[in-house]
Amino acid sequence: MENSYRYFENRECKYFPCHEGQEEFNCLFCYCPLYSREKCPGNPSYLEKSGKRIKVCSNCTFPHVPSNYDAVIELLKEG
């Protein structure tokens, strides 16, 4: 897939790939813009630390799947 406003792959990043198992990996949303949402379409897990619930997205690839670009944008529009 060609780099564009909808897709960017940075193979030179020292963390690439930050998630395994994908052939095409969209780095555009390197830091997930949905992280702060209680309900997101990904598959986060949660852990309890010092009485706080922490969202863990290390097994989630939702924002990195190229075909999910439109879904991420729509969720961001919802606010």
Secondary structure by P-SEA (a helix, b strand, c coil): ccccccccccccccccccccccccccccccccccccccccccbbbbbbcccbbbbbcccccccccccaaaaaaaaaaac
